[in-house]
């Protein structure tokens, strides 16, 4: 399993990265595991990636869930 550690301090950078990664992950049918302390930006990362894919409903924090699945068409 590949592991990537990313340190981002600006919201615009997070938006750009999440949209690129989400398109890549969707193309390759990847499963993604996020890890980080409370307030690290996991939910914001998921929100921005879903927005980039056209998902316009609220997303849940990945911190307390084992699996979150979003229907992207």
C-alpha positions in Angstrom: 0.0 0.0 0.0 1.4 3.4 -1.0 1.5 6.1 1.7 1.7 9.8 1.1 2.2 12.4 3.7 1.3 16.0 2.7 1.6 19.2 4.7 -0.5 22.0 3.4 -1.1 25.4 5.0 -3.3 27.2 2.5 -6.9 26.4 1.6 -6.4 27.1 -2.1 -3.5 24.6 -2.2 -5.8 22.0 -0.5 -8.5 22.6 -3.0 -6.2 22.2 -6.0 -4.6 19.1 -4.6 -7.8 17.4 -3.5 -9.4 17.9 -6.9 -6.4 16.4 -8.8 -6.2 13.5 -6.4 -9.9 12.7 -6.5 -9.9 12.5 -10.3 -6.9 10.2 -10.2 -8.4 8.0 -7.5 -11.7 7.8 -9.4 -9.9 6.9 -12.6 -8.0 4.1 -10.8 -10.9 3.0 -8.6 -8.8 3.6 -5.5 -9.7 3.2 -1.9 -8.4 6.1 0.2 -7.5 6.1 3.9 -7.1 9.4 5.7 -5.3 9.8 8.9 -4.7 13.0 11.0 -5.5 14.7 14.3 -8.7 16.6 14.8 -8.6 19.9 12.8 -6.0 18.6 10.3 -8.3 19.3 7.4 -9.5 15.8 6.5 -13.2 16.9 6.1 -12.2 20.0 4.1 -10.1 17.8 1.9 -13.0 15.4 1.3 -15.4 18.3 0.7 -13.2 19.9 -1.9 -12.6 16.7 -3.7 -16.3 15.9 -3.8 -17.1 19.4 -5.1 -14.5 18.9 -7.9 -16.3 15.8 -8.9 -19.8 17.5 -8.9 -21.0 16.1 -5.6 -23.1 18.9 -4.1 -24.5 17.3 -0.9 -22.9 17.6 2.6 -20.1 15.2 3.4 -19.4 13.6 6.8 -16.2 13.9 8.8 -14.0 10.9 8.1 -12.7 11.0 11.7 -15.5 9.0 13.3 -16.6 6.8 10.4 -15.2 3.5 9.2 -16.4 4.0 5.7 -18.0 7.0 3.9 -19.3 6.4 0.4 -20.4 9.1 -2.0 -22.4 8.5 -5.1 -20.6 10.5 -7.8 -22.0 10.2 -11.3 
